[in-house]
Amino acid sequence: MSDTFKTIARFQYSTEAQIIKGRLEAEGIKVFLSDNVTIDNDPLVSHAIGGVKLKVLSRQALKAQYILETINKYARDDEGDILSCPNCSSQKINMYSSIQDAKSLFWFVFSALLTIFPLYTRHKYRCEDCKKEFDLK
């Protein structure tokens, strides 16, 4: 195995990839990002070109994949504790934005017309196992 790179992860946005890149570099792994500049210039092409590719040296791929597996991608509360589903007690909880009330819809349309990020969104949590949606409070 010479100095060839192997893709070990793909991300929709370069900010996610930059965070993981920093973590891997802190462990002494050489990391290269591919297509990050293209997606930074036009985020709508991310899905079309396969996202930002995180590549590591082939000889370091197993160590890098192990580090990626140790990073928890699920939601945490304000104290840093992993959230649990109130229905099934699973810890596979993800946060998402919701447009289910009039205020959220208004700000979404207003933001879309001005091509800016939404000024108001409502955040909810969804369990990956039982698909229950809930609020923290």
FENKA-V741854 format. One record per residue. RES is the residue in one small letter. SS is DSSP state (~ for helix, > for strand, _ for the rest). Layout:
BEGIN
res=RES ss=SS
res=RES ss=SS
END
This chain:
BEGIN
res=m ss=_
res=s ss=_
res=d ss=_
res=t ss=_
res=f ss=>
res=k ss=>
res=t ss=>
res=i ss=>
res=a ss=>
res=r ss=>
res=f ss=>
res=q ss=_
res=y ss=_
res=s ss=~
res=t ss=~
res=e ss=~
res=a ss=~
res=q ss=~
res=i ss=~
res=i ss=~
res=k ss=~
res=g ss=~
res=r ss=~
res=l ss=~
res=e ss=~
res=a ss=~
res=e ss=_
res=g ss=_
res=i ss=_
res=k ss=_
res=v ss=>
res=f ss=>
res=l ss=>
res=s ss=>
res=d ss=_
res=n ss=~
res=v ss=~
res=t ss=~
res=i ss=~
res=d ss=~
res=n ss=~
res=d ss=_
res=p ss=~
res=l ss=~
res=v ss=~
res=s ss=~
res=h ss=~
res=a ss=~
res=i ss=~
res=g ss=_
res=g ss=_
res=v ss=>
res=k ss=>
res=l ss=>
res=k ss=>
res=v ss=>
res=l ss=>
res=s ss=~
res=r ss=~
res=q ss=~
res=a ss=~
res=l ss=~
res=k ss=~
res=a ss=~
res=q ss=~
res=y ss=~
res=i ss=~
res=l ss=~
res=e ss=~
res=t ss=~
res=i ss=_
res=n ss=_
res=k ss=_
res=y ss=_
res=a ss=_
res=r ss=>
res=d ss=_
res=d ss=_
res=e ss=_
res=g ss=_
res=d ss=_
res=i ss=>
res=l ss=_
res=s ss=_
res=c ss=_
res=p ss=_
res=n ss=_
res=c ss=_
res=s ss=_
res=s ss=_
res=q ss=_
res=k ss=_
res=i ss=>
res=n ss=>
res=m ss=>
res=y ss=>
res=s ss=>
res=s ss=>
res=i ss=_
res=q ss=_
res=d ss=_
res=a ss=~
res=k ss=~
res=s ss=~
res=l ss=~
res=f ss=~
res=w ss=~
res=f ss=~
res=v ss=~
res=f ss=~
res=s ss=~
res=a ss=~
res=l ss=~
res=l ss=~
res=t ss=_
res=i ss=_
res=f ss=_
res=p ss=_
res=l ss=_
res=y ss=_
res=t ss=_
res=r ss=>
res=h ss=>
res=k ss=>
res=y ss=>
res=r ss=>
res=c ss=>
res=e ss=_
res=d ss=_
res=c ss=_
res=k ss=_
res=k ss=_
res=e ss=>
res=f ss=>
res=d ss=_
res=l ss=_
res=k ss=_
END
